[in-house]
């Protein structure tokens, strides 16, 4: 039973990896998830500095 569960998890990870952009687009269609993703990314100092540098220069 544990082996079958491991195979199912591995298969799920594989399918999600192959369809990752489709899954990402499906989630980011929703406005509140986009806002949440941007606010989460802006909490990372390196990302925030990089974005601010690109927008101001």
N, CA, C, O and CB atoms as a CASP TS submission, in Angstrom:
PFRMAT TS
TARGET T0000
AUTHOR 0000-0000-0000
METHOD Language model
MODEL 1
PARENT N/A
ATOM      1  N   UNK     1       0.823  -1.192   0.000  1.00  0.00           N
ATOM      2  CA  UNK     1       0.000   0.000   0.000  1.00  0.00           C
ATOM      3  C   UNK     1       0.871   1.262   0.000  1.00  0.00           C
ATOM      4  O   UNK     1       0.558   2.238  -0.681  1.00  0.00           O
ATOM      5  CB  UNK     1      -0.939  -0.005   1.211  1.00  0.00           C
ATOM      6  N   UNK     2       1.942   1.234   0.752  1.00  0.00           N
ATOM      7  CA  UNK     2       2.828   2.392   0.808  1.00  0.00           C
ATOM      8  C   UNK     2       3.524   2.610  -0.541  1.00  0.00           C
ATOM      9  O   UNK     2       3.729   3.748  -0.965  1.00  0.00           O
ATOM     10  CB  UNK     2       3.873   2.213   1.925  1.00  0.00           C
ATOM     11  N   UNK     3       3.879   1.523  -1.199  1.00  0.00           N
ATOM     12  CA  UNK     3       4.518   1.606  -2.510  1.00  0.00           C
ATOM     13  C   UNK     3       3.579   2.243  -3.533  1.00  0.00           C
ATOM     14  O   UNK     3       3.992   3.087  -4.328  1.00  0.00           O
ATOM     15  CB  UNK     3       4.952   0.211  -2.984  1.00  0.00           C
ATOM     16  N   UNK     4       2.320   1.832  -3.502  1.00  0.00           N
ATOM     17  CA  UNK     4       1.327   2.379  -4.432  1.00  0.00           C
ATOM     18  C   UNK     4       1.140   3.873  -4.174  1.00  0.00           C
ATOM     19  O   UNK     4       1.016   4.655  -5.117  1.00  0.00           O
ATOM     20  CB  UNK     4      -0.027   1.632  -4.294  1.00  0.00           C
ATOM     21  N   UNK     5       1.120   4.270  -2.913  1.00  0.00           N
ATOM     22  CA  UNK     5       0.999   5.685  -2.572  1.00  0.00           C
ATOM     23  C   UNK     5       2.184   6.484  -3.077  1.00  0.00           C
ATOM     24  O   UNK     5       2.021   7.596  -3.578  1.00  0.00           O
ATOM     25  CB  UNK     5       0.865   5.857  -1.070  1.00  0.00           C
ATOM     26  N   UNK     6       3.377   5.919  -2.948  1.00  0.00           N
ATOM     27  CA  UNK     6       4.580   6.594  -3.435  1.00  0.00           C
ATOM     28  C   UNK     6       4.544   6.755  -4.948  1.00  0.00           C
ATOM     29  O   UNK     6       4.922   7.800  -5.478  1.00  0.00           O
ATOM     30  CB  UNK     6       5.833   5.820  -3.021  1.00  0.00           C
ATOM     31  N   UNK     7       4.092   5.725  -5.636  1.00  0.00           N
ATOM     32  CA  UNK     7       3.971   5.789  -7.096  1.00  0.00           C
ATOM     33  C   UNK     7       2.955   6.856  -7.497  1.00  0.00           C
ATOM     34  O   UNK     7       3.181   7.606  -8.446  1.00  0.00           O
ATOM     35  CB  UNK     7       3.560   4.412  -7.672  1.00  0.00           C
ATOM     36  N   UNK     8       1.844   6.924  -6.779  1.00  0.00           N
ATOM     37  CA  UNK     8       0.816   7.919  -7.093  1.00  0.00           C
ATOM     38  C   UNK     8       1.340   9.342  -6.872  1.00  0.00           C
ATOM     39  O   UNK     8       1.073  10.231  -7.680  1.00  0.00           O
ATOM     40  CB  UNK     8      -0.439   7.677  -6.234  1.00  0.00           C
ATOM     41  N   UNK     9       2.074   9.558  -5.796  1.00  0.00           N
ATOM     42  CA  UNK     9       2.645  10.883  -5.533  1.00  0.00           C
ATOM     43  C   UNK     9       3.654  11.238  -6.616  1.00  0.00           C
ATOM     44  O   UNK     9       3.658  12.363  -7.115  1.00  0.00           O
ATOM     45  CB  UNK     9       3.315  10.929  -4.136  1.00  0.00           C
ATOM     46  N   UNK    10       4.506  10.292  -6.983  1.00  0.00           N
ATOM     47  CA  UNK    10       5.499  10.541  -8.031  1.00  0.00           C
ATOM     48  C   UNK    10       4.812  10.857  -9.359  1.00  0.00           C
ATOM     49  O   UNK    10       5.252  11.748 -10.086  1.00  0.00           O
ATOM     50  CB  UNK    10       6.433   9.324  -8.191  1.00  0.00           C
ATOM     51  N   UNK    11       3.759  10.151  -9.672  1.00  0.00           N
ATOM     52  CA  UNK    11       3.006  10.400 -10.900  1.00  0.00           C
ATOM     53  C   UNK    11       2.349  11.782 -10.875  1.00  0.00           C
ATOM     54  O   UNK    11       2.350  12.489 -11.882  1.00  0.00           O
ATOM     55  CB  UNK    11       1.942   9.313 -11.099  1.00  0.00           C
ATOM     56  N   UNK    12       1.795  12.160  -9.737  1.00  0.00           N
ATOM     57  CA  UNK    12       1.179  13.475  -9.598  1.00  0.00           C
ATOM     58  C   UNK    12       2.214  14.585  -9.770  1.00  0.00           C
ATOM     59  O   UNK    12       1.955  15.575 -10.455  1.00  0.00           O
ATOM     60  CB  UNK    12       0.492  13.600  -8.235  1.00  0.00           C
ATOM     61  N   UNK    13       3.372  14.428  -9.158  1.00  0.00           N
ATOM     62  CA  UNK    13       4.444  15.419  -9.295  1.00  0.00           C
ATOM     63  C   UNK    13       4.884  15.514 -10.750  1.00  0.00           C
ATOM     64  O   UNK    13       5.101  16.613 -11.260  1.00  0.00           O
ATOM     65  CB  UNK    13       5.647  15.056  -8.391  1.00  0.00           C
ATOM     66  N   UNK    14       5.017  14.389 -11.413  1.00  0.00           N
ATOM     67  CA  UNK    14       5.419  14.375 -12.822  1.00  0.00           C
ATOM     68  C   UNK    14       4.410  15.121 -13.696  1.00  0.00           C
ATOM     69  O   UNK    14       4.793  15.944 -14.527  1.00  0.00           O
ATOM     70  CB  UNK    14       5.572  12.931 -13.317  1.00  0.00           C
ATOM     71  N   UNK    15       3.133  14.832 -13.508  1.00  0.00           N
ATOM     72  CA  UNK    15       2.091  15.472 -14.320  1.00  0.00           C
ATOM     73  C   UNK    15       2.045  16.971 -14.037  1.00  0.00           C
ATOM     74  O   UNK    15       1.927  17.774 -14.963  1.00  0.00           O
ATOM     75  CB  UNK    15       0.709  14.831 -14.041  1.00  0.00           C
ATOM     76  N   UNK    16       2.139  17.353 -12.761  1.00  0.00           N
ATOM     77  CA  UNK    16       2.132  18.779 -12.431  1.00  0.00           C
ATOM     78  C   UNK    16       3.347  19.487 -13.010  1.00  0.00           C
ATOM     79  O   UNK    16       3.251  20.641 -13.428  1.00  0.00           O
ATOM     80  CB  UNK    16       2.088  18.975 -10.919  1.00  0.00           C
ATOM     81  N   UNK    17       4.491  18.806 -13.038  1.00  0.00           N
ATOM     82  CA  UNK    17       5.690  19.418 -13.611  1.00  0.00           C
ATOM     83  C   UNK    17       5.540  19.598 -15.121  1.00  0.00           C
ATOM     84  O   UNK    17       5.937  20.628 -15.667  1.00  0.00           O
ATOM     85  CB  UNK    17       6.929  18.564 -13.299  1.00  0.00           C
ATOM     86  N   UNK    18       4.973  18.609 -15.788  1.00  0.00           N
ATOM     87  CA  UNK    18       4.790  18.703 -17.234  1.00  0.00           C
ATOM     88  C   UNK    18       3.779  19.792 -17.602  1.00  0.00           C
ATOM     89  O   UNK    18       3.917  20.437 -18.641  1.00  0.00           O
ATOM     90  CB  UNK    18       4.335  17.355 -17.796  1.00  0.00           C
ATOM     91  N   UNK    19       2.779  19.997 -16.769  1.00  0.00           N
ATOM     92  CA  UNK    19       1.709  20.969 -17.033  1.00  0.00           C
ATOM     93  C   UNK    19       1.846  22.205 -16.145  1.00  0.00           C
ATOM     94  O   UNK    19       0.855  22.886 -15.884  1.00  0.00           O
ATOM     95  CB  UNK    19       0.335  20.321 -16.816  1.00  0.00           C
ATOM     96  N   UNK    20       3.067  22.504 -15.676  1.00  0.00           N
ATOM     97  CA  UNK    20       3.241  23.556 -14.667  1.00  0.00           C
ATOM     98  C   UNK    20       2.777  24.920 -15.137  1.00  0.00           C
ATOM     99  O   UNK    20       2.216  25.668 -14.337  1.00  0.00           O
ATOM    100  CB  UNK    20       4.680  23.641 -14.263  1.00  0.00           C
ATOM    101  N   UNK    21       2.982  25.277 -16.383  1.00  0.00           N
ATOM    102  CA  UNK    21       2.564  26.597 -16.853  1.00  0.00           C
ATOM    103  C   UNK    21       1.049  26.680 -16.985  1.00  0.00           C
ATOM    104  O   UNK    21       0.457  27.726 -16.721  1.00  0.00           O
ATOM    105  CB  UNK    21       3.225  26.919 -18.193  1.00  0.00           C
ATOM    106  N   UNK    22       0.434  25.603 -17.384  1.00  0.00           N
ATOM    107  CA  UNK    22      -1.025  25.572 -17.466  1.00  0.00           C
ATOM    108  C   UNK    22      -1.639  25.691 -16.072  1.00  0.00           C
ATOM    109  O   UNK    22      -2.625  26.401 -15.877  1.00  0.00           O
ATOM    110  CB  UNK    22      -1.501  24.275 -18.152  1.00  0.00           C
ATOM    111  N   UNK    23      -1.044  24.987 -15.105  1.00  0.00           N
ATOM    112  CA  UNK    23      -1.530  25.062 -13.726  1.00  0.00           C
ATOM    113  C   UNK    23      -1.317  26.468 -13.170  1.00  0.00           C
ATOM    114  O   UNK    23      -2.200  27.018 -12.513  1.00  0.00           O
ATOM    115  CB  UNK    23      -0.815  24.015 -12.837  1.00  0.00           C
ATOM    116  N   UNK    24      -0.149  27.046 -13.433  1.00  0.00           N
ATOM    117  CA  UNK    24       0.140  28.401 -12.962  1.00  0.00           C
ATOM    118  C   UNK    24      -0.836  29.408 -13.559  1.00  0.00           C
ATOM    119  O   UNK    24      -1.341  30.273 -12.843  1.00  0.00           O
ATOM    120  CB  UNK    24       1.581  28.794 -13.313  1.00  0.00           C
ATOM    121  N   UNK    25      -1.107  29.311 -14.845  1.00  0.00           N
ATOM    122  CA  UNK    25      -2.072  30.210 -15.483  1.00  0.00           C
ATOM    123  C   UNK    25      -3.471  30.023 -14.917  1.00  0.00           C
ATOM    124  O   UNK    25      -4.218  30.991 -14.771  1.00  0.00           O
ATOM    125  CB  UNK    25      -2.090  29.984 -16.988  1.00  0.00           C
ATOM    126  N   UNK    26      -3.830  28.782 -14.597  1.00  0.00           N
ATOM    127  CA  UNK    26      -5.139  28.511 -14.027  1.00  0.00           C
ATOM    128  C   UNK    26      -5.288  29.217 -12.675  1.00  0.00           C
ATOM    129  O   UNK    26      -6.342  29.776 -12.374  1.00  0.00           O
ATOM    130  CB  UNK    26      -5.353  26.993 -13.873  1.00  0.00           C
ATOM    131  N   UNK    27      -4.227  29.186 -11.867  1.00  0.00           N
ATOM    132  CA  UNK    27      -4.295  29.844 -10.567  1.00  0.00           C
ATOM    133  C   UNK    27      -4.237  31.359 -10.694  1.00  0.00           C
ATOM    134  O   UNK    27      -4.946  32.067  -9.978  1.00  0.00           O
ATOM    135  CB  UNK    27      -3.168  29.361  -9.677  1.00  0.00           C
ATOM    136  N   UNK    28      -3.409  31.862 -11.589  1.00  0.00           N
ATOM    137  CA  UNK    28      -3.229  33.309 -11.691  1.00  0.00           C
ATOM    138  C   UNK    28      -4.361  34.008 -12.442  1.00  0.00           C
ATOM    139  O   UNK    28      -4.363  35.235 -12.540  1.00  0.00           O
ATOM    140  CB  UNK    28      -1.922  33.608 -12.371  1.00  0.00           C
ATOM    141  N   UNK    29      -5.315  33.257 -12.968  1.00  0.00           N
ATOM    142  CA  UNK    29      -6.507  33.872 -13.555  1.00  0.00           C
ATOM    143  C   UNK    29      -7.327  34.572 -12.482  1.00  0.00           C
ATOM    144  O   UNK    29      -8.019  35.555 -12.750  1.00  0.00           O
ATOM    145  CB  UNK    29      -7.364  32.817 -14.276  1.00  0.00           C
ATOM    146  N   UNK    30      -7.241  34.056 -11.280  1.00  0.00           N
ATOM    147  CA  UNK    30      -8.015  34.624 -10.179  1.00  0.00           C
ATOM    148  C   UNK    30      -7.275  35.822  -9.601  1.00  0.00           C
ATOM    149  O   UNK    30      -6.106  35.725  -9.227  1.00  0.00           O
ATOM    150  CB  UNK    30      -8.276  33.564  -9.080  1.00  0.00           C
ATOM    151  N   UNK    31      -7.970  36.951  -9.534  1.00  0.00           N
ATOM    152  CA  UNK    31      -7.346  38.206  -9.119  1.00  0.00           C
ATOM    153  C   UNK    31      -6.750  38.111  -7.720  1.00  0.00           C
ATOM    154  O   UNK    31      -5.628  38.567  -7.496  1.00  0.00           O
ATOM    155  CB  UNK    31      -8.361  39.333  -9.169  1.00  0.00           C
ATOM    156  N   UNK    32      -7.483  37.528  -6.780  1.00  0.00           N
ATOM    157  CA  UNK    32      -6.996  37.498  -5.400  1.00  0.00           C
ATOM    158  C   UNK    32      -5.752  36.636  -5.269  1.00  0.00           C
ATOM    159  O   UNK    32      -4.913  36.902  -4.407  1.00  0.00           O
ATOM    160  CB  UNK    32      -8.084  36.982  -4.464  1.00  0.00           C
ATOM    161  N   UNK    33      -5.608  35.608  -6.102  1.00  0.00           N
ATOM    162  CA  UNK    33      -4.388  34.802  -6.069  1.00  0.00           C
ATOM    163  C   UNK    33      -3.216  35.554  -6.682  1.00  0.00           C
ATOM    164  O   UNK    33      -2.078  35.401  -6.237  1.00  0.00           O
ATOM    165  CB  UNK    33      -4.602  33.478  -6.804  1.00  0.00           C
ATOM    166  N   UNK    34      -3.489  36.372  -7.709  1.00  0.00           N
ATOM    167  CA  UNK    34      -2.427  37.211  -8.280  1.00  0.00           C
ATOM    168  C   UNK    34      -1.923  38.208  -7.255  1.00  0.00           C
ATOM    169  O   UNK    34      -0.716  38.386  -7.093  1.00  0.00           O
ATOM    170  CB  UNK    34      -2.930  37.949  -9.527  1.00  0.00           C
ATOM    171  N   UNK    35      -2.851  38.859  -6.563  1.00  0.00           N
ATOM    172  CA  UNK    35      -2.473  39.835  -5.538  1.00  0.00           C
ATOM    173  C   UNK    35      -1.672  39.150  -4.439  1.00  0.00           C
ATOM    174  O   UNK    35      -0.663  39.684  -3.978  1.00  0.00           O
ATOM    175  CB  UNK    35      -3.724  40.523  -4.943  1.00  0.00           C
ATOM    176  N   UNK    36      -2.111  37.989  -4.025  1.00  0.00           N
ATOM    177  CA  UNK    36      -1.411  37.235  -2.985  1.00  0.00           C
ATOM    178  C   UNK    36      -0.012  36.836  -3.448  1.00  0.00           C
ATOM    179  O   UNK    36       0.943  36.934  -2.677  1.00  0.00           O
ATOM    180  CB  UNK    36      -2.214  35.988  -2.596  1.00  0.00           C
ATOM    181  N   UNK    37       0.118  36.391  -4.683  1.00  0.00           N
ATOM    182  CA  UNK    37       1.423  35.977  -5.205  1.00  0.00           C
ATOM    183  C   UNK    37       2.381  37.157  -5.302  1.00  0.00           C
ATOM    184  O   UNK    37       3.554  37.029  -4.950  1.00  0.00           O
ATOM    185  CB  UNK    37       1.264  35.322  -6.577  1.00  0.00           C
ATOM    186  N   UNK    38       1.898  38.301  -5.773  1.00  0.00           N
ATOM    187  CA  UNK    38       2.767  39.474  -5.896  1.00  0.00           C
ATOM    188  C   UNK    38       3.179  39.976  -4.522  1.00  0.00           C
ATOM    189  O   UNK    38       4.343  40.319  -4.313  1.00  0.00           O
ATOM    190  CB  UNK    38       2.062  40.593  -6.680  1.00  0.00           C
ATOM    191  N   UNK    39       2.247  40.022  -3.586  1.00  0.00           N
ATOM    192  CA  UNK    39       2.607  40.501  -2.248  1.00  0.00           C
ATOM    193  C   UNK    39       3.590  39.549  -1.581  1.00  0.00           C
ATOM    194  O   UNK    39       4.480  39.989  -0.853  1.00  0.00           O
ATOM    195  CB  UNK    39       1.351  40.660  -1.374  1.00  0.00           C
ATOM    196  N   UNK    40       3.438  38.253  -1.821  1.00  0.00           N
ATOM    197  CA  UNK    40       4.374  37.279  -1.252  1.00  0.00           C
ATOM    198  C   UNK    40       5.764  37.438  -1.869  1.00  0.00           C
ATOM    199  O   UNK    40       6.769  37.386  -1.160  1.00  0.00           O
ATOM    200  CB  UNK    40       3.857  35.842  -1.470  1.00  0.00           C
ATOM    201  N   UNK    41       5.820  37.631  -3.186  1.00  0.00           N
ATOM    202  CA  UNK    41       7.113  37.786  -3.848  1.00  0.00           C
ATOM    203  C   UNK    41       7.807  39.082  -3.438  1.00  0.00           C
ATOM    204  O   UNK    41       9.034  39.123  -3.347  1.00  0.00           O
ATOM    205  CB  UNK    41       6.935  37.751  -5.360  1.00  0.00           C
ATOM    206  N   UNK    42       7.044  40.129  -3.191  1.00  0.00           N
ATOM    207  CA  UNK    42       7.641  41.405  -2.807  1.00  0.00           C
ATOM    208  C   UNK    42       8.190  41.382  -1.383  1.00  0.00           C
ATOM    209  O   UNK    42       8.896  42.308  -0.982  1.00  0.00           O
ATOM    210  CB  UNK    42       6.618  42.514  -2.943  1.00  0.00           C
ATOM    211  N   UNK    43       7.882  40.353  -0.623  1.00  0.00           N
ATOM    212  CA  UNK    43       8.459  40.208   0.718  1.00  0.00           C
ATOM    213  C   UNK    43       9.884  39.682   0.672  1.00  0.00           C
ATOM    214  O   UNK    43      10.612  39.774   1.661  1.00  0.00           O
ATOM    215  CB  UNK    43       7.601  39.281   1.561  1.00  0.00           C
ATOM    216  N   UNK    44      10.285  39.137  -0.456  1.00  0.00           N
ATOM    217  CA  UNK    44      11.641  38.612  -0.606  1.00  0.00           C
ATOM    218  C   UNK    44      12.538  39.786  -0.998  1.00  0.00           C
ATOM    219  O   UNK    44      12.337  40.387  -2.053  1.00  0.00           O
ATOM    220  CB  UNK    44      11.705  37.448  -1.683  1.00  0.00           C
ATOM    221  N   UNK    45      13.527  40.119  -0.158  1.00  0.00           N
ATOM    222  CA  UNK    45      14.325  41.333  -0.394  1.00  0.00           C
ATOM    223  C   UNK    45      14.990  41.391  -1.766  1.00  0.00           C
ATOM    224  O   UNK    45      14.953  42.436  -2.415  1.00  0.00           O
ATOM    225  CB  UNK    45      15.382  41.445   0.657  1.00  0.00           C
ATOM    226  N   UNK    46      15.594  40.301  -2.222  1.00  0.00           N
ATOM    227  CA  UNK    46      16.278  40.310  -3.515  1.00  0.00           C
ATOM    228  C   UNK    46      15.303  40.605  -4.652  1.00  0.00           C
ATOM    229  O   UNK    46      15.605  41.396  -5.545  1.00  0.00           O
ATOM    230  CB  UNK    46      16.977  38.968  -3.759  1.00  0.00           C
ATOM    231  N   UNK    47      14.158  39.981  -4.616  1.00  0.00           N
ATOM    232  CA  UNK    47      13.160  40.178  -5.673  1.00  0.00           C
ATOM    233  C   UNK    47      12.650  41.613  -5.642  1.00  0.00           C
ATOM    234  O   UNK    47      12.517  42.250  -6.687  1.00  0.00           O
ATOM    235  CB  UNK    47      11.980  39.182  -5.513  1.00  0.00           C
ATOM    236  N   UNK    48      12.365  42.121  -4.453  1.00  0.00           N
ATOM    237  CA  UNK    48      11.867  43.491  -4.323  1.00  0.00           C
ATOM    238  C   UNK    48      12.886  44.503  -4.846  1.00  0.00           C
ATOM    239  O   UNK    48      12.525  45.434  -5.567  1.00  0.00           O
ATOM    240  CB  UNK    48      11.526  43.797  -2.859  1.00  0.00           C
ATOM    241  N   UNK    49      14.152  44.324  -4.486  1.00  0.00           N
ATOM    242  CA  UNK    49      15.192  45.244  -4.962  1.00  0.00           C
ATOM    243  C   UNK    49      15.341  45.179  -6.477  1.00  0.00           C
ATOM    244  O   UNK    49      15.494  46.207  -7.137  1.00  0.00           O
ATOM    245  CB  UNK    49      16.533  44.924  -4.293  1.00  0.00           C
ATOM    246  N   UNK    50      15.297  43.977  -7.022  1.00  0.00           N
ATOM    247  CA  UNK    50      15.426  43.802  -8.471  1.00  0.00           C
ATOM    248  C   UNK    50      14.255  44.474  -9.202  1.00  0.00           C
ATOM    249  O   UNK    50      14.455  45.152 -10.210  1.00  0.00           O
ATOM    250  CB  UNK    50      15.490  42.294  -8.831  1.00  0.00           C
ATOM    251  N   UNK    51      13.048  44.285  -8.692  1.00  0.00           N
ATOM    252  CA  UNK    51      11.871  44.887  -9.320  1.00  0.00           C
ATOM    253  C   UNK    51      11.911  46.408  -9.222  1.00  0.00           C
ATOM    254  O   UNK    51      11.594  47.101 -10.189  1.00  0.00           O
ATOM    255  CB  UNK    51      10.590  44.355  -8.673  1.00  0.00           C
ATOM    256  N   UNK    52      12.292  46.922  -8.080  1.00  0.00           N
ATOM    257  CA  UNK    52      12.347  48.373  -7.901  1.00  0.00           C
ATOM    258  C   UNK    52      13.432  48.976  -8.795  1.00  0.00           C
ATOM    259  O   UNK    52      13.243  50.059  -9.350  1.00  0.00           O
ATOM    260  CB  UNK    52      12.611  48.730  -6.417  1.00  0.00           C
ATOM    261  N   UNK    53      14.544  48.298  -8.937  1.00  0.00           N
ATOM    262  CA  UNK    53      15.614  48.786  -9.807  1.00  0.00           C
ATOM    263  C   UNK    53      15.140  48.842 -11.258  1.00  0.00           C
ATOM    264  O   UNK    53      15.413  49.811 -11.967  1.00  0.00           O
ATOM    265  CB  UNK    53      16.863  47.888  -9.687  1.00  0.00           C
ATOM    266  N   UNK    54      14.433  47.805 -11.696  1.00  0.00           N
ATOM    267  CA  UNK    54      13.965  47.764 -13.082  1.00  0.00           C
ATOM    268  C   UNK    54      12.898  48.814 -13.356  1.00  0.00           C
ATOM    269  O   UNK    54      12.852  49.375 -14.451  1.00  0.00           O
ATOM    270  CB  UNK    54      13.422  46.385 -13.409  1.00  0.00           C
ATOM    271  N   UNK    55      12.049  49.087 -12.389  1.00  0.00           N
ATOM    272  CA  UNK    55      10.978  50.052 -12.634  1.00  0.00           C
ATOM    273  C   UNK    55      11.464  51.490 -12.539  1.00  0.00           C
ATOM    274  O   UNK    55      10.901  52.374 -13.185  1.00  0.00           O
ATOM    275  CB  UNK    55       9.848  49.833 -11.653  1.00  0.00           C
ATOM    276  N   UNK    56      12.499  51.741 -11.748  1.00  0.00           N
ATOM    277  CA  UNK    56      12.965  53.115 -11.561  1.00  0.00           C
ATOM    278  C   UNK    56      14.078  53.511 -12.521  1.00  0.00           C
ATOM    279  O   UNK    56      14.370  54.699 -12.655  1.00  0.00           O
ATOM    280  CB  UNK    56      13.441  53.299 -10.151  1.00  0.00           C
ATOM    281  N   UNK    57      14.699  52.564 -13.184  1.00  0.00           N
ATOM    282  CA  UNK    57      15.804  52.900 -14.093  1.00  0.00           C
ATOM    283  C   UNK    57      15.495  52.520 -15.508  1.00  0.00           C
ATOM    284  O   UNK    57      16.318  52.734 -16.398  1.00  0.00           O
ATOM    285  CB  UNK    57      17.077  52.222 -13.659  1.00  0.00           C
TER
END
